Amino acid sequence: MAHEPGAQQIDVTTLPIPHLNHLSQQLEQEVEFLTNSINQLKVAQSKFTESEDAVANLGKAGSETLVPLTASMYVPGKLIDEDDLLVDIGTGYYVSMTREQAKAFFKRKIEYLTKNIEKVQPVLQEKFRSKQVIGEVLQSKVQAHMAANAQTAGSGSK
């Protein structure tokens, strides 16, 4: 995996316990951030997939349909023109599109989000593996430190 420019590798077994603890906490925050980012991308991807399906299953002109007023309230309506759709393109902007244009728009959005998920996932996996390694090194150092303290305390009481 490519490293950031100017970054250097450090043998984590040489780091003291406080540094390892800090590094572990930092990696935990990064893993949490990346996990949340992937989840948000998947939610957006799911919404675009639902929209793409809705366009694909849109009836013919004159057919009865339910029109959403809110996320949980619908009113009956009649489709007047199946090729004049008003599509929310984000940040409060709506664009009039044909059915085919809307399908293509949603397909592009889904592909874009899929590519971004595919880019973030390996980074998340690498951070998670690094966190596991740091955790194992930290645990072994703490155990060694406790054993050394126990041995020192045991020899000092004789």
C-alpha positions as CSV (number, residue, x, y, z in Angstrom):
1,M,0.0,0.0,0.0
2,A,1.3,3.5,-0.9
3,H,2.2,5.7,2.1
4,E,1.7,9.4,2.3
5,P,4.5,11.5,0.9
6,G,7.1,12.3,3.6
7,A,5.8,9.6,5.9
8,Q,8.2,7.2,7.4
9,Q,7.7,3.7,8.9
10,I,8.3,3.3,12.6
11,D,8.9,0.0,14.4
12,V,6.0,0.2,16.9
13,T,7.7,-2.3,19.2
14,T,10.2,0.5,20.1
15,L,7.5,3.0,21.1
16,P,6.8,3.5,24.8
17,I,3.4,2.6,26.3
18,P,1.9,6.1,26.4
19,H,2.8,6.7,22.7
20,L,1.2,3.3,21.8
21,N,-1.9,4.2,23.8
22,H,-2.2,7.5,22.0
23,L,-1.6,5.9,18.6
24,S,-4.2,3.3,19.4
25,Q,-6.8,5.9,20.3
26,Q,-6.0,7.9,17.1
27,L,-6.4,4.8,15.0
28,E,-9.7,4.1,16.7
29,Q,-11.0,7.5,15.8
30,E,-9.9,7.1,12.2
31,V,-11.5,3.7,12.0
32,E,-14.8,5.1,13.4
33,F,-14.7,8.1,11.0
34,L,-14.0,5.8,8.0
35,T,-16.8,3.4,9.1
36,N,-19.2,6.3,9.4
37,S,-18.2,7.6,6.0
38,I,-18.8,4.3,4.3
39,N,-22.1,3.9,6.0
40,Q,-23.2,7.4,4.8
41,L,-22.1,6.5,1.3
42,K,-24.1,3.3,1.4
43,V,-27.2,5.2,2.6
44,A,-26.9,7.7,-0.2
45,Q,-26.3,4.8,-2.7
46,S,-29.4,3.1,-1.4
47,K,-31.5,6.2,-1.9
48,F,-30.3,6.6,-5.5
49,T,-31.0,2.9,-6.1
50,E,-34.6,3.4,-4.8
51,S,-35.0,6.5,-7.0
52,E,-33.6,4.5,-10.0
53,D,-36.1,1.7,-9.3
54,A,-38.9,4.2,-8.9
55,V,-38.2,5.7,-12.3
56,A,-37.9,2.2,-13.9
57,N,-41.3,1.2,-12.4
58,L,-43.1,4.5,-13.3
59,G,-46.4,3.9,-14.9
60,K,-47.7,5.2,-18.2
61,A,-49.4,8.6,-18.6
62,G,-52.8,8.6,-17.0
63,S,-52.0,5.9,-14.5
64,E,-52.9,6.3,-10.8
65,T,-50.0,6.8,-8.4
66,L,-49.3,7.9,-4.8
67,V,-47.5,11.2,-4.5
68,P,-45.3,11.7,-1.3
69,L,-45.9,14.9,0.6
70,T,-43.6,13.8,3.4
71,A,-41.7,10.6,4.2
72,S,-44.8,9.1,5.7
73,M,-47.7,10.9,4.0
74,Y,-48.9,10.3,0.4
75,V,-51.9,11.6,-1.6
76,P,-53.4,9.9,-4.7
77,G,-52.5,11.4,-8.0
78,K,-52.5,10.8,-11.7
79,L,-49.4,10.7,-13.9
80,I,-49.8,13.3,-16.6
81,D,-46.5,13.0,-18.5
82,E,-44.2,10.0,-18.0
83,D,-41.3,11.8,-19.7
84,D,-41.3,15.0,-17.8
85,L,-39.8,14.2,-14.4
86,L,-38.7,16.7,-11.8
87,V,-35.5,15.2,-10.3
88,D,-33.8,16.5,-7.1
89,I,-30.1,16.8,-8.1
90,G,-29.0,18.0,-4.6
91,T,-28.8,21.1,-2.5
92,G,-32.4,22.1,-3.2
93,Y,-32.1,22.1,-7.0
94,Y,-34.5,20.3,-9.2
95,V,-34.1,19.6,-12.9
96,S,-36.7,18.5,-15.5
97,M,-35.6,15.2,-17.1
98,T,-37.0,12.6,-19.3
99,R,-37.3,9.1,-17.9
100,E,-34.1,8.0,-19.7
101,Q,-32.2,11.0,-18.5
102,A,-33.3,10.3,-14.9
103,K,-32.3,6.7,-15.2
104,A,-28.8,7.7,-16.5
105,F,-28.5,10.3,-13.8
106,F,-29.2,7.9,-11.0
107,K,-27.0,5.2,-12.6
108,R,-24.1,7.7,-12.7
109,K,-24.6,8.6,-9.0
110,I,-24.7,5.0,-7.9
111,E,-21.5,4.2,-9.9
112,Y,-19.8,7.3,-8.4
113,L,-20.7,6.2,-4.8
114,T,-19.7,2.6,-5.5
115,K,-16.3,3.8,-6.7
116,N,-15.9,5.9,-3.5
117,I,-16.9,3.1,-1.3
118,E,-14.3,0.9,-3.1
119,K,-11.6,3.5,-2.5
120,V,-12.4,4.0,1.2
121,Q,-12.8,0.3,2.2
122,P,-9.1,-0.7,1.7
123,V,-8.0,2.3,3.7
124,L,-10.4,1.3,6.5
125,Q,-9.1,-2.3,6.4
126,E,-5.5,-1.1,6.6
127,K,-6.3,1.2,9.6
128,F,-8.1,-1.6,11.3
129,R,-5.2,-4.0,10.8
130,S,-2.8,-1.3,12.1
131,K,-5.0,-0.8,15.2
132,Q,-5.0,-4.5,15.9
133,V,-1.1,-4.7,15.6
134,I,-0.8,-1.6,17.9
135,G,-3.2,-3.2,20.4
136,E,-1.3,-6.5,20.5
137,V,2.1,-4.6,21.0
138,L,0.5,-2.4,23.6
139,Q,-0.9,-5.4,25.5
140,S,2.4,-7.3,25.4
141,K,4.3,-4.2,26.7
142,V,1.8,-3.7,29.5
143,Q,2.0,-7.3,30.5
144,A,5.8,-7.2,30.4
145,H,5.8,-3.9,32.4
146,M,3.4,-5.5,35.0
147,A,5.6,-8.6,35.2
148,A,8.7,-6.5,35.7
149,N,7.0,-4.5,38.5
150,A,5.8,-7.7,40.1
151,Q,9.3,-9.2,40.0
152,T,10.8,-6.0,41.4
153,A,8.2,-5.9,44.2
154,G,8.7,-9.6,44.9
155,S,12.5,-9.2,45.2
156,G,12.3,-6.0,47.2
157,S,10.1,-7.7,50.0
158,K,12.6,-10.4,50.9
